[in-house]
Amino acid sequence: MKKTLTKMLLLALAAVMLLGTLSACHTEKKPTPEEHTTDPNSQNTDSKLPDKYWNRDFDIAGYSIEDGYTAGLWVEAPGDTVSTLIYARNMEVEEKYGITPTYQTYSLKSGAELDIVDLVRKDFMTGKTKFELISANLGEVRALAISDESYLMNFNDSTQLPYLDLTNSCWDQSSLEQLSVNNRLYMLTGDLNLTEKMNMGLLMYNRVYLSNMMGMDAETELLDMVRSGAWTLSEMSMMVKDAAKIDSGTGKVTGYGLDVRNNRSFFYYIAGCDVKIAVKNENDIPELMFNNEKTLNVVDKLLEFCSLKHHNDQDGVCYYARYSGDFTNAENLFLGGEALFYGADVKDIVNFKRKDLGFTFGYLPYPKWNSAQKDYLVSVNPYFSNMLIVPSIVSDSEFASFGLQALGERSPKITEQYVEVNCKIQGALDEAQYEMLNIVIKHPIYDIGVVFNWGNCYMGIFVDSYHAEFDGTTYEAIAVTGENNFATLWAVYESQVTKDYNDFIKVITN
């Protein structure tokens, strides 16, 4: 009775906190109550879990996320609306199924010192692990999945994980198809995983800059272009070039068409145009598809407005932050009202809205290659994003699958609240901007070649590893040179990509 009362109080608190957030939000159009349909008490009605009481701890390992949400899995205590719902969800799972989520925090390091990798490998050697579930950085998942050792459980193995229902809407159905290889799935994402939502790329635009440049109806026309599916790389190229401002007397740049903070932003355009390193065949096996005419055409169009060369030549088209030390300068440039477009992440929305700016900003998806492309595609930052994994030596895989499914099924309301609070309530100015944000995050894309980092080619060719030396020659990424040297770079990286690819295929089909 005490747990039930506590849970009801927590859910009531979540509702009160949501109302408080709404009343504190200044928007041009206040959403009506009917537009906020998220019910903290809503349940996932697709559940196939039997009534079963385990009376056991469900041990989870992972990282602390900056804003307090530990990948949507666990919080120490309720705070805001989202963390309160996470806390209440875990209590509900404990009450209904006797499953008590616990959490152990690890530090994200670099190189060969990744704690989660060490943890899984050491446990594997002993044949025993404490954890039923682990939230790991994508690079760590990659290191574990492509090893000759079978460190990870295959989520598609229903005999090992009988209670895991991947058809349930709480699991991201698009990622299931994209991340599966040879009908094996070693990483999982869905409503449990808030880090994925936080680290999706989006474009921001200065609404004042846009109206001053193209008139009061420009924003309406731009958003209608997005809705109709006509927001393409060509359209953005024209707008970026038109937005550049240079003082005719001094030659000083007074306004940029595009401000690039993150050195991964160049690749976000590539991914948005549905250019992939590999595409899977009918047997769920990836095949290299990188070196083709479309890749060259996309790069040609992108270089019209996005490269470091534009910044160095001071032509006012693009400010491009190459090094991490330049990121703050780029951010301040946009926040100072000196650029039309800015490449950001979803997690930037709330931080930017808290700043006292002289303008308001809106949101756009990364553009398509052409209007024939079906969807706007969003790249998930491959460094900061986490995935869910289960160690292959988990002591009780049935219990692991039951606990994972129970937590997943009670998480859609948490994802809905995260998007509502961070995007709609605190982020969006009106319903049109919230509509754009939903378009931005709707179709995340996972390129197998990027996920498994074959030959480090996407970094070296598009993103920039700052300097890459092969046989005594230094090569720089396309965005740095400002020239379409894809053929040259592919010739440099191809042998390593092919080797990594063949090694991957050997492991994944063994």
Secondary structure, DSSP 4 states (H G I P E B T S, - for coil): -HHHHHHHHHHHHHHHHHHHHHHH---SSPPPGGG----TT---TT---------EEEEEEE---TTS-BTTTB-SS--SHHHHHHHHHHHHHHHHH-EEEEEEE-----GGG-HHHHHHHHHHHHT--S-SEEEEEHHHHHHHHTSSS--B--TT-TTTSTT--TTSTTB-HHHHHHH-BTTB---B-BTT-HHHHHTBEEEEEEHHHHHHHH-TTHHHHHHHHHHHT--BHHHHHHHHHHH-EE-TTT--EEEEEEEE-STTHHHHHHHHTT--SEEE-TTS-EEE--SSHHHHHHHHHHTTT-SHHHHHTT-SSEEE--SGGGHHHHHHHHHTT-EEEEEEETTHHHHHHTS--SS-EEEEPPPBSSTTS-S--EEB-TTT-EEEE-BTT-S-HHHHHHHHHHHHHT-HHHHHHHHIIIIIITT-SSHHHHHHHHHHHHSEE--HHHHTTGGGHHIIIII--S-EEETTEEE--HHHHTS--HHHHHHHHHHHHHHHHHHHHHHHT-
